[in-house]
Every structure is written in C-alpha cells, then in structure tokens.
Amino acid sequence: MKALRAAALLALIATPALAEDFKLPPEVTPKLRAACEGDVRRLCIGSNPTVAKVKSCVMSKFLKLGMRCQKEIVSAGLM
C-alpha cells in the first residue's frame, strides 16, 4: 500500500499539469519534491504521461531513482 501511495505522490510531483489540478498531499514536502522531481521526469515522463503510467513507472524503477530521492521516499515513510 505504501508503494502505491509513494507512486501516486511522485506522479503528482513530476506532472505539473496534474499538480495544478490536484492539491498536493502534505506528504509531498518541498524536500521530497526537490529530491525526486528530476529523476521522475527523466525516468517516467514520456510524451503522454498519465498518473497511472507514472505510478507504474516509479514503482518499477524505484531502484533507478537517485539515492537522494530513494532516501526521501523511505524517510517520509512512503516505502
């Protein structure tokens, strides 16, 4: 369950259009966003991103995220 929550949060972090439509949950701190946004954009944002695609990508590529991002996700209790 925490993995799904983390993926949803990161999908919102990395998808500005979605972030504008949805209020970011309190777990998405500026520190978490700063640590993960670049990695999620690089690894998971294609030409037609959707929340479902980004969630799936973040879950499957967690170990490819930068160490800083991984640590922030874990320290936030999202994994």
Summary of the structure (lengths in Angstrom):
residues: 79
radius of gyration: 10.9
end to end distance: 8.6
largest distance: 30.8
contacts: 229
relative contact order: 0.23
helix: 71%
strand: 0%
